[in-house]
Every structure is written in structure tokens, then in C-alpha cells.
Amino acid sequence: MPAAPVSIEEIRAAHERIAATIVRTPLVRLQAEDAPAEIYLKLEMLQPIGSFKLRGASNAMLQASPEDLAHGVWTASAGNMAQGVAWQARQMGIPCTVVVPDHAPETKLQAITRLGATYVKAPFEDWFHVFETREFEGMRGFFVHPFNDPAVMAGNGTIALEILEDLPDMDTIIVPFGGGGLSCGIASGVRALKPDAHVYACEVETGAPLAASLAAGVPTPVTYTPSFVDGIGSSHVVADMWPLTQTLLTGSLVVTLVEVAAALRHLLERHRVLAEGAGAAALAAALTGKAGHGKVVCVLSGGNIDSTKLVKLLRGELP
């Protein structure tokens, strides 16, 4: 749907609209003597639902008309957008249903239920197909697209406003890439306010279609393997998002599961910050040095990780 970046006016309006809902998360300096850059961490796991998704979900739902919301809301999500939509739906007193992939982590499923929503499991390909069709059998009500929607992207873009306010001389931002709504939302704000800065997507080796597509110059499917990094990764870039990623993003940095696990442990042991795999992936990418050697901001997108997986990661194992 988005054929162009969201405007800075839309992003500023979104920031005002959701100010009473979200936490203005801090930006902190990474403590790592051997880091290849001056690395900063945008702590989005401090949102009420444990991830950035509350920004876009709230902005979209707060703009919807009463007629749009008459039959409630629904979304398709691996867990974090589900919680964002469910949290806002509970605040607004409307029902919420979520289509989740069959490998969705138990921690996120429990959170969906705790927030008063219901979920329906679907095979990964059927679930991912919802992002393109915006339909799923039995679903009714207002559909909140997790990434391919101007209102959602404007909500996500509010992160750029906060980063630039706290660190106006930053050089680069690294953003986890799932569907592209977070990275393109942030990049829209950066392009308007600091066009010389870079915004990199970050993908994991088990499903990095953006990197493959950018290298080929055309959308290129890849093999996707589920892993503990469940918030990002897929088999292909959604067609509507491809032009935006080409226009707005400097590139995509691909990291290994081992690098993500090491970054996650570093955050917890050195900073007492708990990130899920997708969030830790941004730091893993920064630590490779591929994003440059200036002031690099890593968007730690969320902290919703199963405790059983976390225990294995702390033991040095890969779940």
C-alpha cells in the first residue's frame, strides 16, 4: 500500500497522538571497550507491551472511525504486534483477534491471552499470506496491518524523532527487519530531518530476503527456517514494501544466530537489558563493524522471549 515514505508531518502528528499511550524510551550508550563504533541502544522493550509495536498499532487504531471499529479489530502477528493491537483494543473496550504462525513462542501467546485477545494458529505460509491479501477465513472487523500501512509506519517513525532529539549528530541507525514497517518508518523520519544519515535493516541468516533482493536488484525469495529469532525473518519481501526499502534503506546487514546469541548475552550481563532475538540482532550487526565507525544507534525492538529459550542462551546453547 505505501508507495512513498510517510511524511514528517504524519510522524509528528503520530507522536502527539500516541504520547499518552507509549513510553518515551531512553537512548543509552553501550559499554563495550572493543566495540567498532560508538554504539547506542534505543530501549523499546520498555514499552508497556515489551516492544515498539504499540506505537504503530495505537496510531492506526486511534485514527479509525467508530464505524471501522464496530466489529472490533484483528491482525496477523508473530506476537509483538498482536500485543500492541490487543493492548490498545483493551484500552478502547473492543474485541481483538490475532492470526499467529504455528511456531509463535508461548510467551507471546500467553501475553495475547492476558491482554484479553484471542488467537488462531495458521501454517507459516498461510499466516504470511495475510500480509498480502489482508484476509483470513472467519476474521471480521478493522484489520491492523503489522507493517504495510501509513499510519503504522508513522507511529514507528516516532522513534526517529526521539533518537534525533537525544543524539542529533548520530550517523547510523540499525533496525531489525521483519516486514519493513519499522525500518521504513524510521528511515522516513531520518530522511526528512537528517538526510545524510544511514538507516540499515538487520536480518538473520535463517531468513534474509531483503539482503538477497537488494543484491539481485529484484525481489528474491529465500529459504526461511524458524529460530529463536522469531520477530524477524521470512521467505520473501512483501511486494508493496519493496520499492520503499530500495528508496529509504542504505542496505541490509545479515547476522548469524551465534552473533545474535552473543549480543543478547552481552546486553543482559553487561547492561541488565533483556532483548528478544530480533532486538539483539541490531546490536549483533553493529558489533560486526559493517554499519560504520561513527555514532551508531541500535533499535532494540523488543524483549519478549521465552524463559526456556533464554536459559539455553545464557548457557551458551542455541535453542
C-alpha positions as CSV (number, residue, x, y, z in Angstrom):
1,M,0.0,0.0,0.0
2,P,2.6,2.7,0.9
3,A,4.1,3.9,-2.4
4,A,6.0,6.7,-0.8
5,P,7.7,7.4,2.6
6,V,5.4,8.7,5.3
7,S,5.8,12.5,5.7
8,I,7.4,14.2,8.7
9,E,4.1,15.9,9.3
10,E,2.4,12.5,9.7
11,I,5.1,11.3,12.0
12,R,5.0,14.4,14.2
13,A,1.2,14.1,14.4
14,A,1.5,10.5,15.3
15,H,3.9,11.3,18.1
16,E,1.5,13.8,19.6
17,R,-1.4,11.4,19.1
18,I,0.2,8.4,21.0
19,A,2.1,10.4,23.6
20,A,-0.3,9.4,26.4
21,T,0.0,5.7,25.4
22,I,3.6,5.0,24.8
23,V,6.8,5.3,26.9
24,R,9.4,7.7,25.5
25,T,12.2,5.2,25.7
26,P,15.7,6.1,26.7
27,L,18.8,6.0,24.5
28,V,21.8,4.7,26.3
29,R,25.5,4.2,25.4
30,L,26.7,0.6,25.1
31,Q,29.5,-0.3,27.4
32,A,32.0,-2.3,25.3
33,E,35.6,-1.2,25.2
34,D,36.3,-3.2,22.0
35,A,33.2,-2.1,20.0
36,P,34.0,-0.9,16.4
37,A,31.8,2.2,16.8
38,E,30.2,4.5,19.4
39,I,27.1,2.4,19.9
40,Y,23.8,3.5,21.5
41,L,20.8,1.4,22.4
42,K,17.2,2.5,21.9
43,L,15.3,0.5,24.5
44,E,11.9,-0.2,23.0
45,M,11.5,-3.3,25.2
46,L,10.5,-0.7,27.9
47,Q,7.1,-0.1,26.2
48,P,4.1,-1.4,28.2
49,I,3.9,-4.5,25.9
50,G,7.6,-5.1,25.8
51,S,8.1,-3.9,22.2
52,F,7.9,-1.0,19.7
53,K,4.7,-2.3,18.2
54,L,2.5,-0.3,20.5
55,R,3.4,2.9,18.6
56,G,2.1,1.9,15.2
57,A,-0.9,-0.1,16.5
58,S,-2.0,2.8,18.6
59,N,-1.6,5.4,15.9
60,A,-3.7,3.3,13.4
61,M,-6.4,2.5,15.9
62,L,-6.8,6.0,17.3
63,Q,-7.4,7.3,13.8
64,A,-10.0,4.7,13.0
65,S,-13.7,5.7,13.0
66,P,-16.3,4.2,15.3
67,E,-17.8,2.5,12.2
68,D,-14.5,0.9,11.4
69,L,-14.2,-0.4,14.9
70,A,-17.8,-1.6,15.3
71,H,-16.8,-5.2,15.0
72,G,-13.5,-5.0,16.8
73,V,-10.0,-5.4,15.4
74,W,-7.8,-8.1,14.1
75,T,-4.2,-8.5,13.0
76,A,-1.6,-11.1,11.9
77,S,1.4,-11.3,14.1
78,A,4.1,-13.5,15.5
79,G,3.4,-11.9,18.8
80,N,4.5,-8.3,19.3
81,M,2.0,-6.6,17.0
82,A,-0.6,-8.9,18.5
83,Q,0.2,-7.4,21.9
84,G,0.2,-3.9,20.6
85,V,-3.3,-4.2,19.0
86,A,-4.6,-6.2,22.0
87,W,-3.3,-3.7,24.5
88,Q,-4.9,-0.7,22.6
89,A,-8.1,-2.7,22.0
90,R,-8.5,-3.3,25.7
91,Q,-8.0,0.4,26.4
92,M,-10.7,1.1,23.8
93,G,-13.1,-1.6,25.0
94,I,-13.3,-3.5,21.7
95,P,-12.6,-7.2,20.9
96,C,-9.4,-8.3,19.3
97,T,-8.4,-11.5,17.4
98,V,-4.9,-12.4,16.2
99,V,-3.8,-14.8,13.5
100,V,-0.4,-16.2,14.6
101,P,2.1,-18.5,12.9
102,D,2.2,-22.1,14.2
103,H,5.7,-21.5,15.6
104,A,4.8,-18.4,17.7
105,P,6.5,-18.6,21.1
106,E,4.5,-19.5,24.2
107,T,5.5,-16.3,26.0
108,K,3.8,-14.2,23.3
109,L,0.7,-16.4,23.1
110,Q,0.2,-16.1,26.8
111,A,0.6,-12.3,26.6
112,I,-2.1,-12.1,23.9
113,T,-4.5,-14.0,26.1
114,R,-3.5,-12.0,29.2
115,L,-4.4,-8.8,27.3
116,G,-7.9,-10.1,26.6
117,A,-7.5,-11.1,23.0
118,T,-7.9,-14.4,21.3
119,Y,-5.7,-16.1,18.7
120,V,-5.9,-18.5,15.8
121,K,-2.9,-20.5,14.7
122,A,-2.0,-20.9,11.0
123,P,0.8,-22.6,9.0
124,F,3.6,-20.1,8.4
125,E,2.9,-19.6,4.6
126,D,-0.8,-19.1,5.2
127,W,-0.1,-16.6,8.0
128,F,2.4,-14.7,5.9
129,H,-0.1,-14.6,3.0
130,V,-2.4,-12.4,5.2
131,F,0.1,-9.6,4.9
132,E,-0.5,-9.5,1.1
133,T,-4.3,-10.3,1.0
134,R,-5.4,-8.7,4.3
135,E,-7.9,-11.5,4.6
136,F,-8.2,-14.7,6.6
137,E,-11.2,-17.0,6.9
138,G,-13.5,-16.1,9.7
139,M,-11.9,-12.7,10.5
140,R,-14.0,-9.6,10.7
141,G,-13.6,-6.1,11.9
142,F,-10.9,-3.5,11.4
143,F,-7.6,-5.0,10.2
144,V,-4.4,-3.5,11.6
145,H,-1.6,-4.4,9.2
146,P,1.6,-5.0,11.2
147,F,3.8,-3.1,8.8
148,N,2.3,-2.2,5.4
149,D,0.2,0.8,6.5
150,P,1.0,4.5,6.5
151,A,-0.5,5.0,10.0
152,V,1.5,2.1,11.4
153,M,4.7,3.3,9.7
154,A,4.1,6.9,11.0
155,G,3.8,5.5,14.5
156,N,7.0,3.6,14.1
157,G,8.7,6.7,12.7
158,T,8.2,8.5,16.0
159,I,11.3,6.5,17.1
160,A,13.4,8.6,14.7
161,L,12.1,11.8,16.3
162,E,13.2,10.7,19.7
163,I,16.6,9.4,18.5
164,L,17.4,12.6,16.7
165,E,16.3,14.7,19.7
166,D,18.6,12.7,22.0
167,L,21.5,12.2,19.6
168,P,21.3,14.8,16.8
169,D,24.8,14.0,15.5
170,M,24.2,10.3,15.1
171,D,25.5,8.7,11.9
172,T,23.6,5.4,11.5
173,I,20.6,3.6,12.8
174,I,20.3,-0.2,12.6
175,V,16.7,-1.6,12.6
176,P,15.5,-5.2,12.7
177,F,13.7,-6.1,9.5
178,G,10.6,-8.3,9.5
179,G,8.1,-6.8,7.1
180,G,9.8,-3.4,6.8
181,G,7.3,-1.2,8.6
182,L,9.8,-0.3,11.4
183,S,12.8,0.3,9.3
184,C,10.9,2.3,6.6
185,G,9.0,4.3,9.2
186,I,12.2,5.3,11.0
187,A,14.0,5.9,7.7
188,S,11.2,8.2,6.6
189,G,11.8,10.4,9.6
190,V,15.5,10.3,9.2
191,R,15.4,11.2,5.6
192,A,13.3,14.3,6.3
193,L,15.4,15.5,9.3
194,K,18.9,14.2,8.7
195,P,19.2,13.0,5.1
196,D,23.0,12.4,5.3
197,A,22.5,9.7,8.0
198,H,22.2,6.0,7.2
199,V,19.5,3.5,8.1
200,Y,20.3,-0.1,7.8
201,A,17.9,-3.0,8.0
202,C,19.1,-6.0,10.0
203,E,18.3,-9.6,9.1
204,V,19.2,-13.0,10.4
205,E,20.8,-15.8,8.4
206,T,17.8,-18.1,8.7
207,G,15.6,-15.8,6.6
208,A,17.1,-12.7,4.9
209,P,15.1,-11.9,1.8
210,L,15.9,-8.2,1.8
211,A,19.6,-8.7,1.6
212,A,19.2,-11.2,-1.3
213,S,16.7,-8.9,-3.1
214,L,19.0,-5.8,-2.7
215,A,21.9,-7.8,-4.0
216,A,19.9,-9.1,-7.0
217,G,18.1,-5.8,-7.7
218,V,14.8,-7.6,-7.8
219,P,12.6,-9.3,-5.1
220,T,14.3,-12.6,-4.5
221,P,12.8,-15.4,-2.4
222,V,15.0,-17.3,0.1
223,T,14.7,-20.3,2.3
224,Y,13.2,-19.5,5.7
225,T,14.0,-21.6,8.8
226,P,12.3,-20.7,12.1
227,S,14.7,-20.0,15.0
228,F,14.7,-18.3,18.4
229,V,14.9,-15.0,16.5
230,D,11.2,-15.2,15.8
231,G,10.4,-11.5,15.4
232,I,12.2,-11.1,12.1
233,G,12.9,-13.3,9.1
234,S,10.7,-14.6,6.2
235,S,10.9,-16.2,2.8
236,H,10.3,-13.0,0.7
237,V,9.8,-9.2,0.9
238,V,6.2,-8.2,0.6
239,A,5.8,-6.7,-2.9
240,D,4.3,-3.4,-1.7
241,M,7.2,-2.8,0.6
242,W,10.0,-3.5,-1.9
243,P,10.0,0.0,-3.6
244,L,10.2,1.7,-0.2
245,T,13.1,-0.5,1.1
246,Q,15.0,0.4,-2.1
247,T,14.3,4.1,-1.7
248,L,14.9,4.5,2.1
249,L,17.4,2.0,3.3
250,T,21.1,2.0,3.0
251,G,21.3,-1.8,2.9
252,S,20.7,-4.9,5.0
253,L,23.2,-6.4,7.4
254,V,22.8,-10.1,7.9
255,V,23.9,-11.7,11.2
256,T,24.3,-15.3,12.4
257,L,22.4,-16.9,15.2
258,V,25.6,-17.2,17.1
259,E,26.2,-13.5,16.8
260,V,22.7,-12.7,17.9
261,A,23.0,-15.0,20.9
262,A,26.3,-13.3,21.9
263,A,24.7,-9.9,21.6
264,L,21.8,-11.0,23.7
265,R,24.1,-12.3,26.5
266,H,26.1,-9.1,26.3
267,L,23.0,-6.9,26.9
268,L,21.8,-8.9,29.8
269,E,25.2,-9.5,31.5
270,R,26.7,-6.0,31.0
271,H,23.6,-3.8,30.9
272,R,20.8,-5.8,32.7
273,V,18.8,-5.3,29.5
274,L,16.7,-8.2,28.2
275,A,16.2,-8.2,24.5
276,E,14.5,-10.8,22.3
277,G,16.3,-12.2,19.4
278,A,15.1,-9.6,16.9
279,G,16.2,-6.8,19.1
280,A,19.6,-8.2,19.9
281,A,20.1,-8.7,16.2
282,A,20.6,-5.0,15.7
283,L,23.4,-4.9,18.2
284,A,24.9,-8.0,16.7
285,A,25.0,-6.2,13.4
286,A,26.6,-3.1,14.9
287,L,29.3,-5.2,16.6
288,T,30.4,-6.6,13.2
289,G,31.5,-3.1,12.2
290,K,29.6,-3.2,8.9
291,A,27.5,-0.2,9.8
292,G,30.5,2.1,10.1
293,H,32.5,3.6,12.9
294,G,30.7,6.7,13.9
295,K,27.8,7.0,16.3
296,V,25.6,4.0,15.6
297,V,22.1,3.6,17.2
298,C,20.7,0.1,17.5
299,V,16.9,-0.2,17.8
300,L,16.3,-2.9,20.4
301,S,12.8,-3.6,19.1
302,G,11.5,-5.8,22.0
303,G,12.2,-8.0,24.9
304,N,9.6,-10.7,24.7
305,I,11.5,-14.0,24.8
306,D,10.5,-17.4,26.2
307,S,12.3,-18.1,29.5
308,T,13.2,-21.6,28.4
309,K,15.0,-20.2,25.4
310,L,16.6,-17.5,27.5
311,V,18.1,-20.1,29.9
312,K,19.6,-22.1,27.0
313,L,21.1,-18.9,25.5
314,L,22.7,-18.0,28.8
315,R,24.2,-21.4,29.0
316,G,25.8,-20.8,25.6
317,E,23.4,-23.0,23.7
318,L,21.2,-22.2,20.7
319,P,17.6,-23.1,21.3
